[in-house]
């Protein structure tokens, strides 16, 4: 697979490039935020390794700009900051996974392979509809009864999961894994707070909440939403 490595530490870059190249991957390395931003937009990569603390433009901002530009390449963020808040911040920006320094290259390679195997948007339906709510993945647009609903990236991703599984229960752990890339519970109210904002935006101007809470179980997108 084609891998972009954005890392400003020369020793770390050398180790990663050597390890991935030995596995047969084609690796491109850049050392600044500006170069990473350009490479991610211009190049067709299967996965990206992105250091959080890049010079010029930091990794979090680079990632935010990629996602805003519609670049959905899976990103594994490298960070020397191991706190939950730091990891949540990177995932909030649009990272698919993270790895705390120092790390084993065998783990890095395994995580990249797992990310590359995930279905990409192009392999899935790009327009979803449940009742009067439509979600267009290509335009990054959500509408209810023809009225546009402006969502933040994580709110959009939460709604996508609910709509893909309309009528089915989506648990908190499923949201954490599919939207934030957590394979553990970080013990925060990150899911609940984002869902609260999503519900508020979807219900604005309407009487019916399209999302149902099943206490102690999870959440479900209603199939019988009435607009009024």
PyMOL commands that set and color helices and strands:
alter all, ss='L'
color gray80, all
select helices_A, chain A and resi 10-22+33-42+59-68+84-92+105-117+121-123+153-164+172-180+190-203
alter helices_A, ss='H'
color red, helices_A
select strands_A, chain A and resi 2-6+26-30+47-51+74-79+97-100+127-130+133-136+141-144+147-149+169-170+211-214+218-221
alter strands_A, ss='S'
color yellow, strands_A
deselect
rebuild
show_as cartoon
